[in-house]
């Protein structure tokens, strides 16, 4: 296999390995006095500026909770993501909701870092070459080794998406659980949503605040 093709494949594998997103819960809190257990009917709110993203995210969260829990997206109820207003809480209570889950986008932070030029770590067999000349012979041209001796500097951009998720009891509108999560280098908004559905859902189930599947 040509040396340049080998380098190209290695670079592609490195980039693919670095593109995947990863979400983690950085901090969480629970009201120790709350003993109500899983809700019976849950309203799902996602507070973001993009209305299409909000609708998609609310729908996916609600779908992920069904059928073990009666859950409905807030936009389908004609409600804005504002649980601090008595009108919203009253409408939810009258409709039979005893809890609400609110996910709020806190920030999208982008940082850049410069990776300086450096020799790649390639095993010695990559440098083997047939021919009568030994390495570093005065008759052996240097240019075949140039791609393996130097790399160009690269600017790497990292993205961190911070989301706060809260569980409220109704009709009081009192938060009883919250978590701040971080998604690192997500490929898309959809990936953040799917990651958090799994991550937050598991944590809430583990703490007895959502019914098991």
NUSE-241970 format. One line per field, with one value per residue (C-alpha): residue number from 1; x, y, z. Coordinates in steps of 0.05 Angstrom, whole numbers. Layout:
num <- [NUM, ...]
xx <- [X, ...]
yy <- [Y, ...]
zz <- [Z, ...]
***
This chain:
num <- [1, 2, 3, 4, 5, 6, 7, 8, 9, 10, 11, 12, 13, 14, 15, 16, 17, 18, 19, 20, 21, 22, 23, 24, 25, 26, 27, 28, 29, 30, 31, 32, 33, 34, 35, 36, 37, 38, 39, 40, 41, 42, 43, 44, 45, 46, 47, 48, 49, 50, 51, 52, 53, 54, 55, 56, 57, 58, 59, 60, 61, 62, 63, 64, 65, 66, 67, 68, 69, 70, 71, 72, 73, 74, 75, 76, 77, 78, 79, 80, 81, 82, 83, 84, 85, 86, 87, 88, 89, 90, 91, 92, 93, 94, 95, 96, 97, 98, 99, 100, 101, 102, 103, 104, 105, 106, 107, 108, 109, 110, 111, 112, 113, 114, 115, 116, 117, 118, 119, 120, 121, 122, 123, 124, 125, 126, 127, 128, 129, 130, 131, 132, 133, 134, 135, 136, 137, 138, 139, 140, 141, 142, 143, 144, 145, 146, 147, 148, 149, 150, 151, 152, 153, 154, 155, 156, 157, 158, 159, 160, 161, 162, 163, 164, 165, 166, 167, 168, 169, 170, 171, 172, 173, 174, 175, 176, 177, 178, 179, 180, 181, 182, 183, 184, 185, 186, 187, 188, 189, 190, 191, 192, 193, 194, 195, 196, 197, 198, 199, 200, 201, 202, 203, 204, 205, 206, 207, 208, 209, 210, 211, 212, 213]
xx <- [0, 30, 56, 13, -50, -32, -25, -91, -127, -95, -115, -187, -191, -165, -217, -274, -253, -254, -321, -367, -404, -407, -456, -445, -481, -436, -479, -547, -593, -654, -703, -695, -764, -799, -828, -883, -847, -858, -911, -975, -979, -920, -914, -849, -819, -756, -733, -694, -700, -708, -781, -769, -716, -762, -818, -772, -740, -806, -836, -776, -774, -849, -844, -786, -827, -888, -922, -898, -916, -969, -926, -943, -903, -919, -924, -981, -1018, -1005, -960, -894, -836, -851, -870, -861, -928, -991, -1031, -988, -989, -1065, -1077, -1032, -1066, -1135, -1112, -1091, -1015, -981, -910, -870, -801, -764, -699, -665, -607, -557, -500, -462, -389, -337, -262, -203, -135, -73, -39, 34, 73, 100, 126, 73, 82, 89, 121, 186, 157, 121, 189, 216, 231, 259, 324, 399, 411, 412, 377, 412, 458, 484, 452, 384, 337, 306, 240, 205, 212, 186, 112, 131, 179, 134, 60, 28, -3, -78, -132, -181, -249, -286, -360, -393, -469, -494, -566, -603, -660, -711, -770, -828, -887, -955, -996, -944, -893, -838, -773, -754, -696, -646, -584, -534, -507, -451, -449, -379, -370, -439, -449, -518, -575, -610, -550, -554, -628, -619, -559, -596, -659, -616, -573, -626, -678, -633, -615, -688, -707, -649, -674, -746, -772, -793, -827, -784, -790]
yy <- [0, 68, 109, 169, 126, 97, 167, 188, 129, 141, 214, 196, 147, 200, 251, 201, 183, 257, 274, 235, 274, 254, 278, 276, 302, 353, 368, 345, 360, 328, 352, 302, 320, 299, 229, 231, 182, 179, 226, 201, 252, 294, 357, 365, 435, 452, 524, 543, 601, 557, 537, 478, 451, 461, 422, 365, 360, 361, 309, 262, 268, 255, 195, 166, 165, 131, 83, 74, 147, 193, 249, 306, 361, 431, 461, 413, 444, 514, 531, 570, 543, 587, 547, 607, 636, 617, 613, 557, 517, 526, 501, 441, 423, 429, 382, 329, 340, 328, 343, 380, 367, 429, 427, 495, 511, 548, 560, 536, 549, 545, 545, 540, 510, 505, 438, 453, 415, 349, 284, 230, 166, 114, 46, 33, -15, 45, 72, 8, 13, -35, -16, -23, 40, 40, 95, 161, 140, 200, 166, 159, 218, 253, 272, 204, 214, 286, 269, 226, 276, 337, 355, 422, 460, 452, 493, 449, 477, 445, 456, 447, 450, 462, 443, 448, 399, 407, 365, 405, 381, 409, 447, 480, 489, 469, 440, 374, 352, 386, 369, 407, 367, 379, 353, 354, 363, 339, 327, 360, 386, 320, 283, 326, 311, 236, 234, 272, 229, 168, 203, 242, 188, 136, 182, 198, 125, 106, 157, 133, 196, 162, 94, 37, 13]
zz <- [0, -19, 39, 24, 22, 90, 119, 89, 120, 188, 186, 168, 226, 273, 250, 255, 326, 346, 314, 359, 412, 485, 539, 614, 675, 709, 770, 797, 855, 886, 938, 995, 1022, 957, 962, 909, 862, 787, 758, 727, 671, 649, 605, 567, 556, 517, 521, 459, 410, 348, 346, 299, 345, 405, 372, 350, 419, 457, 411, 418, 494, 500, 452, 491, 555, 525, 537, 608, 624, 595, 568, 520, 486, 512, 442, 427, 485, 458, 517, 518, 559, 619, 680, 726, 705, 745, 680, 652, 716, 722, 651, 662, 728, 697, 642, 693, 692, 759, 736, 682, 654, 629, 589, 581, 535, 578, 529, 467, 480, 424, 437, 389, 402, 359, 351, 334, 280, 304, 276, 271, 310, 255, 266, 231, 179, 147, 129, 98, 25, -24, -56, -52, -10, 66, 106, 107, 50, 10, -51, -18, -33, 28, -4, 5, 81, 82, 93, 153, 185, 190, 199, 189, 248, 256, 290, 328, 348, 406, 421, 489, 495, 566, 583, 649, 660, 716, 741, 772, 814, 798, 817, 862, 805, 854, 825, 858, 814, 768, 729, 687, 628, 579, 508, 478, 403, 382, 308, 308, 352, 342, 371, 434, 441, 433, 480, 534, 527, 545, 597, 635, 627, 659, 717, 732, 729, 774, 825, 821, 788, 723, 715, 690, 619]
***
